[in-house]
Amino acid sequence: IKWYNKEGYLPVFVSEYTKDDVIYKIETFANKHTVDNKDYVIDYSRVTATNKSGEPRLLPVVSKNLIALNDEAAKTYTIDPGATVVRDYAIEADKYEYFDENVTEYTSLTSVQVIQQGSFDDNYRQMSAYWKTRLSELVDIDLPNKELVNAFKAGYIDTMIIKDKTYLHVGENGYARLYSHDTLGIMVQLLQSGDFQ
């Protein structure tokens, strides 16, 4: 399995693999949406399948919790020889309930509300533009090794995603709290990089 960040650094995780002569590419990312004055995170996934075999193949079954965003996701279960099928899905992933003391009750989004937030491509453009704008405000690092530049960008984005407002948590799942020795280093790195927000 090939696994990488799209464009080298964006928080879009891409997996590529081949099974039974069908090439699969799965792209997944999250985007923030405000619905009825409440903030939510919706995950978007695109599954592209290309059939290199000489016969029709069954496409993988996905969770019924995923909401189909295009006709191929809703109605296509097989793939013809030589064909490519692109299936787009979305699912509500998180609520900002914990961080907004003014909102007393959160309800899950309906399938219709999730679909109303736009297509995979629309959300990709919004998410990509947001992170590219944030990165444009930082110091411009130019190195012969572009992987190091991309690692810096990806690390910055991960820091922004994991932190809670201004709290510079350094991790999740039991490590989501402030550690003074880590916080100082993160603050210095952000200031040196030009992030004064």
N, C-alpha and C positions, 0 to 999 in steps of 0.2 A: 504494500500500500504506500503510495506517495502521499505525504501530508505536508501542507504548507499554508502560509498566510497569503491571501490574494494580494496581488501587487507587491508582494514581498513583506508587507508590514501591517496591512489593514486587519482589523479583528474579524476577518472572514476566513473561516477554517475550511480548507479544501482537501478532500480525500479523493484519490483516484486509484482504481483497481480494475482488474479484469476477472470475470467469472463466466464460465461456459461460453467463451468467445463474445461476451458482451462487455464493452468498456463502460464503466460507471465513473461519473464525476459528481461528487456531492459537495455543495457549497452551503455553508451555514453562517448566519450572523444575526445580531439582535439590533433592534432600533427602538428608540423611545417615542411614545405617543401620549398625547393628552386627550382624554375622552371625558366629557362632562366635568371638566376642571380637575381631573385626577390623572396622575401619571402612571403609565404602564410600560412594560417592556414586552415587545412581541418578537419572537424568534422566527426567522425566515429560512427556509431550506429549498434548494433547487437540486433535483436529481436528474442528471442528463445521462441517458443510456444510448449507446450506439451498438447495434447488432452487427458484428463482423462474421457471424456464422452463416451457413447456407439455409437456415430454417427458422421459423418463428420461435420466439422464446417468451416465456412468462416473465413479467416484470416483478420485482420484489413487492411484497405486501408491506404497507406502512401502517402505523398506528391509526386507529379510527379517531384518535384525539386530534390528529393533524387536520387542518382546514385547507381544502383544495383551493388554490388561487387561479388555476387555469383549467381549461377543459381536459387537457391530457392528464392532469392530476386526478380529476373527478371521474373520468370515463375510460381511460386507457389501461388495459391490463396485460397486453401482449405487445411485442415489437417484431416487425417484419424484418427479413434479412436485408441488410444494408441501410436500414432506417435509423433515425435518431429521434428519440422521444425526450421531451423536456417537461418534467412535472415540478410545479412550484407549490409549496405548502407554507402555512403559518400556524403559530400557536402562541397564546398568551403565556409568557414565561415568568413575569414578576409584576409586583405592584410596589409603589413607593410609599405605601402606608406607614411604614416604620419611621420614615424621615419627614413626614408632613403632619405636624401636630394639629393643623387646622382641619384636616379631613378625619372625620370620626368613623366612617364606614366605607369600605371598599367592596364592590361586588366584581365578580369575574366578568370579562367581556363576553358578549354573545358571538357566535360565528359571524353574524352579519356585521357587527361592529369591527371585528378583526378584518374582514374582507374590505370594509370601507376605508381602512387605513392605507390602502394602495397595494400595488403589485410588488412582486419581488424586485423588479428593476427600479421602480419608483423609490422603494425603500433603500435599495443599494445606493442609488445616487444621493439620497439625503444623508445616509450614514457616512458615505465616502467624503462628501463635501464638508460635513461637520468636522471630521478628523483631519482632513487636509487643511482646513482653515486653522484649526488649533495648532497644527504642526508648523504652519507658515509663520506663526508668531514667535517660534523658537529660533535659537541660533541655527544657522545653516551649516550643517556638518557635511563636508565633502571629503571622502576618503577613496583611495584606489579600490578598497574592498567594500563594495556596495552592500554586502551582507551585514557588515558591522553597522553601516548607516541604517539599514532596515531593522536591525536588532535594537538600536537606540529608539527608533520611531515606535516599534512594537512595544518595547518596554514602557515608554512614556504613555502610550494608549492604555496598556494594561493597568498602569498606576492610576490613571484617571477613571477607568471603569471600576476598579476595586475600591477606591477610596469612597467614603461617604461624606458628601459635601466637602468640608474642609478637613475632615479627619483622615489623616494619611495612614490608613490601615495598610499593612504590608502583605496581607494574604486573606484568605477566606477559610471556611471550614475549621473553626477552632483557633485560627491564628489572626482573626479579624479584630484586633485591638491594637492600641497604640503601644509601641515599645520605644522608649525615649532614644535609645541608641540608633534605631532604624529611622525614627522620625527626623532626627537631626540630619542624617545623611540624605534622606529623601528631600527635605527642605532645601539643603544646599544644592543638590543636583538640579532641582526645579528652578531655583533662582539663577544658577549659573547657565542654565539652558535658556533663560529668558521668559519663563512662565511666572508672571507676577500676579496671576489671578488667585 
